[in-house]
Amino acid sequence: MAGVAKRVRRHIRRQQPEQSLLRALEKTAAAFARYLPVQDGDINELPDRLDIDL
């Protein structure tokens, strides 16, 4: 995960913030799953669509 911040900065410099966030989430998903596993009865509290206003 050490390279995640570097990739985020690169995408932001290229004016691709949505790509930056999506790639960072893809790279960190396993770490989140390890500490925040899906449990019975979990609900999706976040919207499925990412809106970014710049």
N, C-alpha and C positions, 0 to 999 in steps of 0.2 A: 504494500500500500504506500510505500515511500514515494513512488512516482506519481501518485494521484494529484497532489497539489501542483506539481510541475505541468501535468497535462491540463488541469483546470486553467492555469494561467495562460497556457498556449492557446486554448480554445477561446478564452476571453479576449486575448489580443487579436485573434482573427474574427472577432465580433460574432462568435458562435456560443453564446452563454448557455443555450438550451442543450447543445451537444456536450458542453462541459459538465453540466449537472447530470445528464444521462450517463455519461461515461463514468463519472465519479461514483454514482449509485451502483452501476454494474460492477465496478471494481471492489466496492465495499460491502456488497450484498452478503457475502459469506460471513464477514465479521459481524454484521448486524444479526444475521440469522443465528449465529452462535450464542449471542448474549440476549437476543430478543426472539426466541423461537415462537413460531405460530402455535397457538393453543386453541383448544375447542372453545367455541363461543366468541372468538375474536371477530371484531367488526372492522370494516374498512372506514376509517375516520377521515381519510384524505381523499381529495378528488382524484379521478383517474386522468384528468387533463392538466397539463402544466402550462400556465399562462405567465408570460414574462413581459412586463412593460418596461421598456428602456427609454 
